[in-house]
Amino acid sequence: MELVNLKDASDKASFAEAVKKGLGKNQGLFFPTNLAKFDDIDAILALPFVERSVEILTKLIGDELPKATIAGIVERAFAFPAPLTKVTDNIYSLELYHGPTLAFKDFGGRFMAQCLAEIAKGEKITILTATSGDTGAAVAHAFHGMDNIDVVILFPKGKISLLQEKLFTTLGDNIHTVAIDADFDACQQLVKSAFDDQEVRVGLHLNSANSINISRLVAQVCYYFEAVAQLSSKEREDLVISVPSGNFGNLTAGMIAKVMGLPIKHFIAATNLNDTVPRYLKTGEWAPKATIATLSNAMDVSQPNNWPRIEAIIEQGYLDKSVLSGDTIDEEYTQVAMRQLAQLGYVSEPHAAIAYKALVRQLEPGQTGIFLGTAHPAKFRETVENVLGQPISLPQALAECASKEAYSVDLPNDYAALKAHLFSLLG
Ligand SMILES: *Cc1c(COP(=O)(O)O)cnc(C)c1O
């Protein structure tokens, strides 16, 4: 797999290099120079999930890693299912929350951890990442206990749910967590500053594990295939997928799946009030506003990191921009959608509910719709119980960590303070 920096065409990388570097020069994102298409998509869809995912990832990564190595990585990473659950006659939820931290980020996080362990073979690495909620938990669990790899996770203090926080602040060992007194965009900026700082980047062998890492993105392509594989051939004919979006990694992966030949007619980029992309799709003007805290906090992102990759897919002629439309769901409609889903017998959390609402608004007669269920409702228990007025039970993984002690350190939104902390921990 050859990749090129979208900000500097002379900065090229192999898959292994891009996985290790995360970002290219000038904070540019790596993007494949060529996206291959399957000749016989039905044959691919007929395979079981893990076997099919090995085919997809081999197609994307190429012969840089032996197929048997990719197979081992996939088997260890994708050890849980992605079922499609019927919600109405023509609407399904793709449940991506059956992994250890109960959100879709387990797919990318675990695949990335396994790739890095394979590629780095004993070299020392520091993973530095910012989380708006679920990335932190997925990355922390995926790397917990690995030799020679330290993980530092920044999160916006008090802006994510307590259970979300407990899932990654209670592990200890090689997992270090820092509560920053600011919002997620500020945390993301601190991470970028660290990558721009030669002394830190080289000295601590930094690697990023948020949705900009190419390994996470390619892993996510696989569950779009798994969704379509569970539909009848009739339902595959006119399919719309609604993606609850924050940093837009999930949607990027879906669009790559379509480029590879997966029969998806249309995508909906569903956001909360942090609606930079839906406004951009309507007006052509890129005008991020200050980030607003919402019920769907994992999508409280006003400057989505992955957007240049979606632009690249369109600009390079892989897809027409008409395959994508946006929709913004406000706080009230998020709750309305959760109640409507509950009436249909489907308990959901705010992120999935936003995707559902946008889908219902845009789905046309005769079409089949899928919305992505990005997190388990219990992960947002307080909100779900408040909105639905009914108690929900905690899965065992959450119940166990809810009672454990958290290990995070508090820091102000100040790069010098972060840098000093990093060297005191790891230097
Ligand atoms: C991260 C996250 C999202 C947003 O996904 P992106 O790939 O950043 O667009 C949506 N829902 C949940 C529950 C998440 O954790």
The ligand as an ORCA input file, in Angstrom:
! r2SCAN-3c Opt
* xyz 0 1
  C     -16.346      8.484     17.913
  C     -17.818      8.325     17.932
  C     -18.621      8.843     16.893
  C     -18.040      9.665     15.776
  O     -17.253      8.906     14.888
  P     -16.229      9.625     13.908
  O     -15.537      8.532     13.187
  O     -15.311     10.435     14.762
  O     -17.047     10.500     13.000
  C     -19.988      8.572     16.924
  N     -20.538      7.890     17.939
  C     -19.814      7.395     18.949
  C     -20.505      6.662     20.040
  C     -18.438      7.585     18.985
  O     -17.718      7.105     19.986
*
